[in-house]
Amino acid sequence: MRSPRRRERATRRVGATSRRSRRGRARSAAGEWDEAAAHLGVALDVETTSIALRRLLVDVEKRRGRYASAVAHLKKLLWFGVDVEAQRDLAWLLATAPEDAARDGKAALDLARALVERGPEDPRALDVLAAAQAEARRFKAAVETAERARARAEAAGDRDLARAIEARIARYSDGAPWRDPPPAK
């Protein structure tokens, strides 16, 4: 049984973590990325399994241009279990990050192939696979896969995704991988 003193310290730690979490969310909502990252990082030191906080920190790190950190946090999310959204985000980031150190074409391909195995008709999964293929310098395959993704997006009525994929097809056809734009300063 815990002593009253240990319970009190634990209660204070949880309260402080909760405040850090709230501050991190508020700073994120205000676009104060550095402050948000600091608060969320401290909160995650205690709430290590908080999926919502970790997802928010991934978004904050991408907005700060800290792609390698975002990759590390996405990998931690996958460690908690198979999460298709986290897997898709990780594969996309590994294939398209503007920061060289964050990209890994082989890992992106492995993740993207697993996504397509689970949803062979999913235009987003096909789009991620095409980006990973382009990062691995398999441009012909990237164009073919992206064309399938565009067709699936159009069939699903997702015109925005179809237009975005069209822009990527042009890059792949030119022998260049897709790069997400860096965050605005």
Backbone as a ProteinNet text record, in pm:
[ID]
protein_1_A
[PRIMARY]
MRSPRRRERATRRVGATSRRSRRGRARSAAGEWDEAAAHLGVALDVETTSIALRRLLVDVEKRRGRYASAVAHLKKLLWFGVDVEAQRDLAWLLATAPEDAARDGKAALDLARALVERGPEDPRALDVLAAAQAEARRFKAAVETAERARARAEAAGDRDLARAIEARIARYSDGAPWRDPPPAK
[TERTIARY]
83.7	0	87.7	50.8	127.7	106.1	211.3	198.8	120.9	60.8	-13.9	75.5	200.1	292.5	317.4	335.9	358	233.2	115.1	-9.5	-23	13.2	3.3	97.8	220.8	316.3	265	209.8	156.2	40.5	-46.3	-159.4	-111.5	-9.9	44.6	105.6	176	240.5	134.2	26.1	-82.1	-145.5	-167.3	-224.3	-134.9	-3.8	90.9	92.4	84.4	82.6	-42.2	-153.8	-279.6	-272.2	-210.6	-194.1	-103.5	5.3	96.7	23.6	-57.3	-134	-227.7	-300.1	-392.1	-315.8	-202.2	-122	-69.3	-25.9	23.7	-84.5	-204.7	-316.2	-350.4	-350	-381.9	-276.1	-148.7	-40.5	-46.9	-82.2	-96	-208.7	-321.4	-436.2	-401.5	-310	-269.5	-156	-107.3	2.1	137.6	149.6	276.4	344.7	408.1	455.5	565.3	661.8	771.1	720.2	633.5	577.6	488.8	413.1	326.8	410.7	519.3	605.9	665.5	706.9	766.5	664.7	545.5	442.8	400.1	379.6	336.7	445.6	570.3	681.3	685.6	666.3	665.3	545.4	430.2	310.5	330.7	395.1	417.3	523.5	608.6	704.4	631.5	514	434.2	326.3	253.8	145.4	200.4	294.3	365.7	275.2	160.6	72.1	-43.5	-41.3	-150.5	-139.7	-226.9	-227.3	-265.6	-363.9	-409	-297.7	-227.2	-117.8	-5.3	25.1	134.1	96.1	-30	-73.3	-60.3	-99.6	-88.7	57.9	145.3	287.7	345.3	299.5	343.5	308.5	186	142.2	225.8	248.3	327.5	470.2	529.7	667.4	676.4	577.3	577.8	567.5	485	467.9	594.2	673.7	801.8	913.1	883.6	986.9	1079.1	1036.4	1115.6	1062.9	1092.8	1035.9	1091.3	1219.2	1277.4	1208.7	1177.2	1105.2	963.1	897.9	762.8	765.8	868.3	883.5	898.1	981.1	1002.5	871.8	792.6	665.2	563.4	563.6	474.7	514.1	643.7	688.3	641.8	643.4	593.4	444.2	370.8	227.5	205.4	285.7	271.7	310.7	399.6	440.4	320.9	226.4	107.9	9.2	27.4	-61.4	-76.4	-130.2	-147.6	-255.6	-216.2	-303.6	-286.5	-386.1	-374.6	-341.2	-402.7	-375.9	-230.7	-179.8	-40	54.4	20.1	103.4	107.9	-7	-12.7	66.4	49.5	122.6	273.1	313.8	456.4	513	445	493.2	503	401.6	402.6	520.9	541.8	650.5	786.9	801.5	928.1	957.4	853.3	870.5	879	815.1	798	850.7	905.5	950.7	1051.7	1042.4	1138.7	1278.9	1287.1	1414.1	1474.7	1593.2	1658.1	1668.4	1707.3	1731.1	1605	1489.1	1363.4	1315.1	1370.2	1321	1391	1314.9	1367.3	1278.8	1322.6	1241.4	1206.8	1301.6	1275.2	1168.6	1181.9	1082	946.1	946.5	820.5	754	833.1	778.7	718.3	788.1	737.2	603.2	596.8	472.9	360.4	392.8	290.8	237.7	325.6	279.1	182.3	211.8	121.4	-14	-12	-137.7	-220.5	-155.2	-226.4	-276.3	-203.4	-252.6	-382.7	-393.5	-515.5	-629.3	-594.9	-698.2	-653.8	-659.3	-606.2	-679	-798.2	-874.2	-870.8	-801.8	-796.1	-706.1	-762.8	-680.6	-569.5	-592.8	-488.6	-372.5	-404.3	-298.5	-218.1	-286.7	-217.1	-132	-182.8	-108.7	20.6	11.3	129.6	228.4	177.1	265.4	337.8	267.9	330.6	440.8	414.4	516.2	638.6	615.3	726.1	804.9	734.2	802.2	889.2	837.4	915.4	1037.2	1020.1	1134.7	1241.2	1197.7	1291.2	1340.7	1308.8	1352.1	1290.4	1171.4	1096.4	983.8	1025	931.9	823	857.2	756.1	646.1	685.1	587	508.7	576.7	510.4	400.9	431.8	331.9	212.5	237.9	129.4	42.4	107.6	33.3	-45.6	16.5	-52.4	-172.2	-159.7	-274.2	-388.9	-356.3	-461.7	-524.3	-440.5	-490.7	-583.2	-542.8	-626.3	-760.6	-758.1	-882.3	-973.6	-915.9	-996.3	-1053.1	-972.4	-1018.6	-1133.9	-1119.7	-1227.2	-1352.8	-1337.5	-1453.4	-1523.8	-1445.8	-1503.5	-1557.5	-1539.1	-1588.3	-1497.9	-1374.5	-1280.4	-1195.9	-1253	-1185.9	-1058.7	-1058.9	-940	-821.4	-844.9	-737.5	-692.5	-787.2	-752	-664	-696.3	-613.6	-474.1	-466.9	-336.2	-251	-313.9	-240.4	-194.1	-276.2	-237.5	-107.7	-93.7	30	149	126.9	235.2	274.4	174.8	203.4	298.4	275.6	363.3	507.7	525.8	661.9	724.6	648.7	702.6	737.8	654.3	680.2	808.9	842.3	966.9	1086.9	1064.4	1174.4	1212.5	1115.1	1142.2	1043.4	1090.6	998.1	919.6	810.6	729.3	790.9	791.5	834.5	724.1	685.8	592.6	663.6	591.3	655.9	694.3	804	840.5	736.8	730.1	630.7	662.3	557.1	575.6	637.9	725.3	792.9	709.5
-118.9	0	124.7	220.4	344	428.5	496.6	588.4	710.8	784.2	905.1	1004.6	1011.2	1105.2	1067.7	937.7	892.5	916	891.2	916	1063.6	1149.8	1293.4	1336.6	1284.5	1317.5	1267.7	1146.8	1091.4	1176	1219.9	1303.5	1436.7	1496.2	1622.6	1604	1491	1464.3	1450.4	1379.6	1363.4	1498.4	1579	1711.9	1799.8	1794.9	1874.4	1827	1696.7	1641.6	1686.7	1684.9	1727.5	1875.2	1957.3	2099.3	2114.5	2037.3	2042.8	2001.4	1899.2	1851.5	1961.8	2024.3	2132.6	2250.7	2285.4	2396.2	2362.4	2239.2	2197	2206.6	2162.4	2171.5	2316.9	2401	2543.1	2611.5	2582.7	2643.2	2595.2	2470.6	2417.6	2489.7	2505.7	2573.8	2718.2	2778.9	2917.2	2926.1	2809.7	2810.5	2838.4	2822.2	2842.9	2707.3	2665.5	2527.7	2490.7	2579.5	2545.3	2525	2614.4	2602.3	2478.1	2451.8	2333.5	2207.2	2199.3	2080.8	2061	2169	2158	2102.2	2157.1	2111.3	1967.8	1937.4	1801.6	1699.5	1736	1645.5	1610.1	1710.1	1684.7	1597.6	1627.6	1547.7	1402.7	1381.4	1244.8	1170	1242.2	1175.1	1093.9	1140.9	1070.9	985.5	1044.2	972.9	909.5	817.8	762.4	690.9	642.7	567.2	649.5	780.1	864.4	880.4	812.4	816.7	956.1	1018.3	1151.1	1255	1252.3	1347.4	1322.4	1196.5	1164.7	1207.4	1186.2	1231.2	1383.7	1453.5	1599.2	1641.1	1572.9	1606.7	1578.9	1475.1	1447.5	1567	1614.5	1728.8	1852.9	1877	1993	1983.1	1865.4	1849.1	1870.1	1823.5	1848.1	1997.6	2067.2	2210.9	2288.4	2230.9	2291.6	2255.8	2164.3	2120.2	2016.3	1951.8	1848.8	1711.7	1675.5	1554	1426.9	1425.8	1306.7	1279.2	1383.8	1367.8	1316.8	1370.3	1323.6	1175.6	1133.9	992.7	907.8	952.2	876.4	860.8	966.2	958.2	870.6	873	783.6	637.9	610.1	473.6	428.4	519.8	485.2	455.1	531.1	502.9	362.4	322.2	187.3	80.8	116.3	21.7	-15.8	76.7	50.5	-42.6	-66.3	-155.2	-106.5	-192	-155.4	-47.7	64.8	179.5	224.1	199.3	224.7	371.1	461.8	604.3	638	589.5	615.5	549.1	429.5	359.1	436	484.9	562.7	693.1	761.6	886.3	862.4	753.7	723.1	691.3	607.2	572.5	697.8	784.3	907.3	995.6	1012.9	1098	1040.9	908.1	844.4	859.1	876	888.9	1034.1	1127.3	1261.8	1376.3	1349.3	1457.2	1546.9	1677.7	1767.4	1753.9	1695.8	1678.1	1542.1	1543.8	1420.1	1314.9	1357	1262.6	1187	1239.7	1175.7	1072.7	1074.1	984.1	849.1	745.1	608.3	533.6	529.7	471	325.5	246.4	103.9	84	153.7	141.6	192.6	300.4	354	251.1	184.7	81.4	-34	-80.4	-191.2	-155.4	-36.8	6.8	24.8	86.8	113.7	-15.4	-111.6	-240.9	-307.5	-299.5	-357.4	-286	-155	-79.9	-125.9	-143.7	-184.4	-327.7	-411.9	-548.8	-546.4	-454.4	-443.9	-378.8	-286	-214.5	-190.6	-294.3	-281.8	-179.4	-140.6	-42.3	96.2	111.4	238.6	337.1	446.9	540	604.3	626.1	686.3	589.2	462.3	362.3	352.2	352.6	347.7	472.7	588	713	706.5	652.8	639.1	541.3	430.9	334.1	399.6	478.8	546.8	641.7	715.4	806.5	728.5	613.9	530.8	472.7	431.7	379.5	488.3	608.7	719.3	749.4	747	770.2	663	541.5	431.1	432.2	539.7	558.2	457.3	410	319.7	401	490.7	590.7	532.6	433.6	373.6	309.6	234.8	173.1	281.1	389.9	499.7	562.5	584.1	642.8	548.8	420.1	322.9	315.5	311.2	302.6	430.5	544.1	672.4	685.3	635.8	639.3	553.6	438.4	355.8	431.2	497.6	573.6	685.9	755.6	865	811.6	700.3	641.1	600.8	543.1	502.6	625.9	731.4	855	916.1	919.2	973.4	889.4	756.6	667.4	688.3	724.7	748.1	890.6	972.9	1110.4	1205.9	1165.5	1250.2	1328.3	1436.8	1516	1583.8	1626.5	1691.5	1595.7	1473.3	1374.6	1342.9	1328.8	1298.7	1408.2	1536.1	1647.5	1645.8	1616	1610.1	1498	1385.7	1272.8	1307.5	1380.8	1423.2	1503.3	1592.5	1671.3	1579.8	1478.6	1385.8	1300.5	1261.9	1183.5	1262.2	1391.3	1474.5	1469.5	1475.1	1467.2	1331.3	1225.2	1090.9	1069.4	1122.1	1109.8	1180.7	1286	1360.7	1296.8	1183.3	1116.5	1181.5	1240.1	1306	1256.5	1231.3	1193.3	1314.8	1288.8	1396.3	1441.7	1572.4	1627.9	1717.6	1692.5	1783.7	1917.8	2025.6	2155.5	2172.2	2242.8	2265.8	2359.2	2358.7	2444.1	2592.5	2673.7	2818.2	2871.1	2962.3	3019.9	3125.5
0	0	0	-76.2	-85	40	75.9	188.7	141.5	235.7	196.1	122.8	161.5	98.9	-48.7	-76.1	-213.9	-298.3	-240.5	-313.8	-348.5	-254.7	-277.1	-390.6	-390.5	-497.2	-632.3	-633	-757.9	-808	-718.7	-756.2	-813.3	-751.6	-802.7	-940.7	-959.3	-1088.6	-1198.1	-1168.4	-1265.9	-1295.6	-1191.9	-1212.2	-1297.2	-1271.4	-1350	-1494.7	-1514	-1649.7	-1722.8	-1653.8	-1712.9	-1753.6	-1668.6	-1702.6	-1825	-1829.5	-1943.9	-2071.6	-2060.2	-2174.9	-2225	-2133.6	-2171.8	-2232.8	-2172.1	-2224.8	-2364.1	-2381.9	-2513.7	-2619.3	-2584.5	-2679.6	-2711.7	-2607.9	-2627.1	-2712.5	-2687	-2765.5	-2910.9	-2928.8	-3063.6	-3136.9	-3070.9	-3131.5	-3167.2	-3090.9	-3115.9	-3218.3	-3265.6	-3362.4	-3300.7	-3171.7	-3100.2	-3087.6	-3197.6	-3210.3	-3112.2	-3089.3	-2998.1	-2855.8	-2811.7	-2677.1	-2666.7	-2771.4	-2771.7	-2760	-2836.8	-2833.5	-2694.8	-2631.7	-2497.7	-2397.8	-2397.3	-2302.9	-2332.2	-2458.8	-2494.8	-2464	-2485.1	-2454	-2306.4	-2220.7	-2076.3	-2039.3	-2096.6	-2067.1	-2110.4	-2224.7	-2274	-2194.3	-2122	-2034.1	-1928.3	-1889.1	-1787.9	-1854	-1948.6	-2017.9	-2145.8	-2131.4	-2246.5	-2346.4	-2301.9	-2391.3	-2446.9	-2426.3	-2475.4	-2627.2	-2696.7	-2842.7	-2892.4	-2828.8	-2872.5	-2857.1	-2744.7	-2724.9	-2824.8	-2848.4	-2941.1	-3083.4	-3124.5	-3257.4	-3269.5	-3163.7	-3165.1	-3174.7	-3101.1	-3106.8	-3245.9	-3312.8	-3450.4	-3538.7	-3528.1	-3608.1	-3575.8	-3448.2	-3405.7	-3460.5	-3449.8	-3498.1	-3649	-3723.3	-3868.3	-3896.3	-3821.6	-3841.6	-3802.8	-3713	-3674	-3772.7	-3865.7	-3959.1	-3898.5	-3793	-3723.8	-3765	-3887.5	-3945.6	-3883.1	-3849.1	-3786.8	-3652.5	-3579	-3452.6	-3478.4	-3581.3	-3614.7	-3651.1	-3726.2	-3762.4	-3636.4	-3542.7	-3418.6	-3340.7	-3334.1	-3261	-3334.4	-3466.5	-3541.2	-3519.4	-3513.1	-3485.1	-3347.2	-3251	-3117.1	-3121.9	-3203	-3217.6	-3271.3	-3367.7	-3424	-3322.9	-3232.6	-3129.7	-3041.3	-3026.1	-2943.6	-3013.1	-3140.1	-3214.7	-3357.4	-3442.4	-3582.3	-3590.8	-3641.2	-3657.2	-3802	-3883.1	-4026.8	-4053.5	-3982.1	-4004.5	-3971.7	-3859.4	-3822.9	-3922.4	-3966.8	-4063.6	-4196.4	-4239	-4363.6	-4348.4	-4234.4	-4210.8	-4206.9	-4142.1	-4133.4	-4271.3	-4347.7	-4481.4	-4568.4	-4560.1	-4639.1	-4600	-4471.7	-4423.4	-4461.7	-4449.7	-4487.4	-4637	-4716.6	-4861.7	-4908.6	-4837.6	-4893.9	-4808.8	-4692.1	-4603.3	-4673.7	-4653.7	-4715.8	-4654.7	-4537.9	-4467	-4503.9	-4562.6	-4608.2	-4498	-4378.7	-4269.2	-4227.8	-4258.6	-4217.9	-4319.6	-4440.5	-4544.6	-4540	-4573.2	-4581.8	-4680.4	-4804.3	-4910.9	-4889	-4839.3	-4817.5	-4710.6	-4598.6	-4491.8	-4540.1	-4617.6	-4671.9	-4762.2	-4846.1	-4935.2	-4856.7	-4754.7	-4673.1	-4608	-4548.8	-4483.7	-4586.1	-4699.8	-4802.5	-4862.9	-4884.9	-4938.4	-4841.5	-4712.5	-4612.3	-4614.2	-4633.7	-4643.4	-4762.9	-4875.8	-4997.8	-4985	-4915.2	-4891.7	-4813.4	-4715.9	-4635.1	-4711.1	-4802.3	-4877.8	-5019.6	-5104.5	-5240.2	-5328.2	-5289.6	-5367.7	-5303.3	-5191.6	-5118.8	-5193.6	-5244.9	-5321.7	-5238.8	-5110.1	-5025	-5006.2	-4986.5	-4972.1	-5101.5	-5215.5	-5344.3	-5366.5	-5324.7	-5336.2	-5254.6	-5133.9	-5048	-5111.2	-5164.7	-5230.4	-5348.5	-5427.5	-5541.1	-5492.8	-5386	-5332.2	-5284.2	-5219.7	-5171.7	-5289.7	-5393.3	-5512.2	-5575.8	-5582.2	-5639	-5552.7	-5422	-5332.7	-5352.9	-5384.9	-5411.3	-5557	-5630.4	-5769.3	-5865.3	-5833.9	-5922.1	-5986.5	-6073	-6125.5	-6215.4	-6297.3	-6384.1	-6298.6	-6196.4	-6106	-6031.8	-5992.9	-5921.1	-6007.6	-6135.9	-6226.9	-6240.7	-6262.2	-6277.4	-6151.5	-6036.3	-5910.2	-5885.8	-5913.6	-5894.2	-5987.9	-6109.2	-6201.5	-6149.2	-6090.5	-6027.2	-5909.9	-5831	-5715.3	-5760.7	-5867.5	-5919.2	-5968.3	-6040.6	-6090.4	-5974	-5868.8	-5751.8	-5680.2	-5670.5	-5606.1	-5685.5	-5818.2	-5902.4	-5889.8	-5887.7	-5875.1	-5741.1	-5639.2	-5505.8	-5492.6	-5596.2	-5592.1	-5515.8	-5488.7	-5415.2	-5515.9	-5565.8	-5669.7	-5618.5	-5491.7	-5436	-5434.6	-5389	-5387.2	-5529	-5622	-5761.2	-5820.7	-5791.9	-5842.3	-5779.1	-5650.5	-5582.8	-5641.8	-5668.3	-5727	-5867.8	-5942.2	-6077.3	-6074.2	-5977.5	-5964.4	-5933.7	-5853.6	-5820.3	-5942	-6021.2	-6142	-6232.8	-6244.6	-6328.3	-6277.2	-6145.1	-6087.7	-6116.1	-6092.3	-6113.6	-6260.8	-6350.2	-6494.2	-6533.5	-6459.2	-6483	-6413.9	-6345.8	-6277.2	-6146.2	-6078.1	-5949.9	-5844.8	-5723.8	-5617.1	-5568.2	-5500.8	-5444.8	-5314.1	-5290.7	-5163.1	-5111	-4985.9	-4922.1	-4902.8	-4912.8	-4892	-4743.7	-4718.8	-4578.6	-4515	-4383.1	-4317.4	-4339.6	-4342.5	-4354.5	-4226	-4240.6	-4121.4	-4058.9
[MASK]
+++++++++++++++++++++++++++++++++++++++++++++++++++++++++++++++++++++++++++++++++++++++++++++++++++++++++++++++++++++++++++++++++++++++++++++++++++++++++++++++++++++++++++++++++++++++++

